[in-house]
């Protein structure tokens, strides 16, 4: 199995992979191979990786982290099948390889929603109907979170507004378009808006404008793939709100700023650990074709202890 990212060698997935594969009943010779590509790699580089994945014997598939949209944009014609969510989002986070045929999947809307439920109490959005979500970063992760909220079974179990921001206008436009379409199809009450920002101070202003009980997400990759934070050290998080740092490793300045506000703002702070674990487990099961029951999923998650 391949792991396509930016700095895959530093991921804790290498440590847990043998435990996960053993728990899923997979062969002992299963291996995880990291494939590093720089942010903004060329279309030719993306296409070559997908061709190699298709043509090399023994590769069962791949999990993709930081290149979901770019890989799909560059290589869509190389996939024999694209699932509905992947086509809707215009991204690929999971690839299965069967007999030289490649299938593109997008599991992150489901896994991000599950991870969010680990720290946002059930019924929170219905209890606080004016609360919002501010997602800093309009790449694959931010888009997936919006799609996961739009797909919720209960139309009231969503924030009143989902605001997604990025430095890249095209990424914002893409995210807003696909999430709005999902909202329209599902008929949920969440409105979707986009904004282009250029400086961390812009992020501070957007955070400070949030009503109480809102959620702020760092989905930029800053703090892991690149240095810095989408907000500054003077940011004021929403009272009784939530701060979600999607990174589970790295510098994570956003997480440190949120921790400093935890007590004064009554803030719930979460990092990307649960998201990391549940995402890997779901992707492994799909890539190797292993049925995963809810009980088995919970058992695997509980058995993956944070270092």
N, C-alpha and C positions, 0 to 999 in steps of 0.2 A: 504494500500500500504506500502511496506517495502522500506527502504533506507539502503543499505548495504555499509558500509565504515569503516573508522578507528576511527574518532571522530565525529560521526554524530550529537551528541547533540549540538555541537557548530555551526552547519550549519544554515544559515538564511532561509533555505527551510522551517523550521518549522514555521517561522513567516509568510511566504508568501503562504504556502500551502492552507489555507482557502480561500484566495482571488483567487488563481488560480482555485481551484475546483469550486468555486461559478461562476466565469467567464466562465467556461467550461460547466456550467449547471449540475454539478454533485450533488449527494445527500449530504445533510448537514452533514450526519454522516460519511463521508469519513475521515479516519484518516491516518496519516503518522507515521510509527513506525521505529525507527532507530535500526539497527543491527550492532554492532561494532565487528570487527574482527581485531586482530593485523596484521601488515604486516608480511608475511611469516607464516601465520597460517597453520595448518596441513591439509592434504587432507581430513581427517576424519571430521574436523570442517567445511570445505567448503561443503562437501557432506551432512552433517547434516542440514545445513542451507537450502540447496535446497530441501531436503526431507520435512522439516518443511513447507517450502513455498508451496510445492505441496499438502501436506496433511491437513494443517489447513484450516478450512472453513472460507470464507469471505475475504481471501487475494487475491487481484486482480493481483498482480505482484510486481516487484521490480525494482528500479534503483540502479545500482552498480557504485561506484566511483573508489576506489583504488585496487580492486581485480579482475578486468575484465579477465585477462589472467589466473590467478591462479584458479578462479572459473570454467572457461571452462575446463582447464586441468584436474581438479579433478572430474568434474561432467558431462562431455559431454554425457555420457550414460543415464543420468537422464532426458534429454530433449527429448520431443517427436518430436520437430521440431527445426531446426537451420536455420535461414535465410542465404541467400547467403553471405552477408557482414560479418556476424558473423563467418561463416565457413571459409571464406577467411582470416579474421584477426586472427582467433583462440582466440576470446575473446567474452565475453558477457557483455553488458552494460545495457541491458534492458531485463526483463523477464515478459511475460504475462502468467497468469494462468487462464485457462478456463476449468471448469469441470474436474479438476485433470490433465489436459494436460498442459505441460510447453513448451513455445516457447522462444528460445534464439534469441535476436536481437542485432544488433550493429548500433546505430543511430549516434554515435559520428563523423564518417567521414563527414556526412551531417551537423551536428550542429557546428562542429569546422570550417568548411569551411565558413558557414554563419557568425560565430563570427569573423573570420579573415577579412571578407569583411567589417566589421564595422570600421576598422582602416587602412587597406591597400587599397589605392584607386583603383578603377576599372581600369584595363589596366596597372597597375604598373609593373607587370612582363614582359609584352610585351615591355613596354617603356624602361625598364632596363634589357635587355636580359642576362647580365652577373651576375645579382644578385642571391643570394643563400638563402637557409634556413638552419640554424643550429639548430637542435632540441636536447636539452640537456635532455635526458631521453627517454628510448626505451620501456617503458611500454605501457599499453593500450592507454593512451592519445596521446603519441608521434606517435604510429603506426596509430592511427585514423587520425591524422592531415596529415600524409603522404598519406594515402588512400584518404582523402578528396581532396587533391591537384591532385592526379592522376586521380580522377574521374571528373575533371572539363570539362565542355562542350567544351571549346576552348583550343586546345592543346598548344597555345602560352601563355595562361593566367596562367603560372606556372613558378616557378624559374628554373634556369638552373641546379641547383643541390640541392638535399635534403640530408644533412648529419645528421645522427642520432647517438648519442653516449650514452653510459651507462657504468657502472662499471661491468655489467654482460654480458659476451660474448654471452651466449645463448639468452638473450633478444635482443641483437644487431642482431644476426644472424636471429632470427625469424622476427624482424621488417623489415630488409633489404629484406628478401625473399618474404614476402607478399606484400610489397610496390612495389618491382621490378616487381612482377607478375601483379599487377594492372596497372603499367605503360606500360607493354608489351601489355596487353589486350586493353588498351585505346589508345595506340600509341602516348602518349604525349612525349615531348622533355626532360622532367626532368630526370636527372641521379640520382641514389640512391646509397649512400655509408654509411658504418658504421665504427665506431671507438670505441675502449674500452679506457676509461679514469679511473684514480684512484684518482686524487687530483683536487681540485678547480683550481689550477694553470694550469692544463691541459686544463680546460675549457677556461681559459683566453687566452691561446695560440691559440686555435681554433677560438675564437671570433676575435682576432686581425688579423687573416689571412683572414677574410671575405672582399670581395670588398664592395664598397659603395652600399647603397640601399638594403642591405641584411636584413634578419629577424633572430633574435635570440629568442629562446623559452625556457623557463624553464618548462619542463614537467616532472621534477624529483619527485615532491611532497615535495622537500626540501623547508622549509619556512612555511609549514603547517603540513604535516604528520610527518616529521622529521625536526630537526633543521638544520640551516646552509643554504648554497647556493652552486650551482654548479660552481660559479665563485667567485673571490675575489673582494675586494673593489678597486683594481687597474685595473680592466678590462677596456679595451678600445673598446667600441661598434663601429660598422661601421658607417662611416659618412652618414648622410641622411638616416639612416636605421630605423629599428623597433626593439623594445624589447617587448616581450609578456610574461608576468608572468601569468601562468594559474591559480594560486591561487588567490582567491578574499578575503581571510582572512588569519590570521596568521602573523608570523614574517616577512616573505617576504623580506629577504635581497636582493635577486635578483632585486626586484622592486625598492628598495631604491638605489642600485648601478646604475640602469638605469636612475632613476630620476636625479641623480647627473651629468649624462652625457647628459641630455636632451638638454641643451642650447649649450654646447661646441661642440657637435657632430651633432646637428640638428636632434636629435633622437625623433621618435614618440614612446611613452611608453603607453602600455595598460596592464591592469590586466585581471583577469578572470571573471569579472562581467557579461559582455554580454554573454560569453560562459555558465556561470552558469544559467542565466535566460533562454536562448533559449533552452538549454539542458533539463532543468526541464519541460518546457512547452511541448516540443516534447514528452518526456517520459510519462508525465501525459496523454496526448491525446492518445498515443498508448496503454498504460496499461489499460485505461478505455474505449477504443474503441470509442473515440470521434473524428469525422471528424474535421480537422483543416484547414481552408482556409488561404491563404496568408494574407488577410486583418485582420482576427481574430488573427493570429499569431503576426502581427505587433502591433495590439492593446494591446495584453497581454504584450508584451515586453515593449512597451512604458509606460504601466501602472504600471510596477514594478520599482519603484524608489529606487535608492541606498540609504541606511541609512546614 
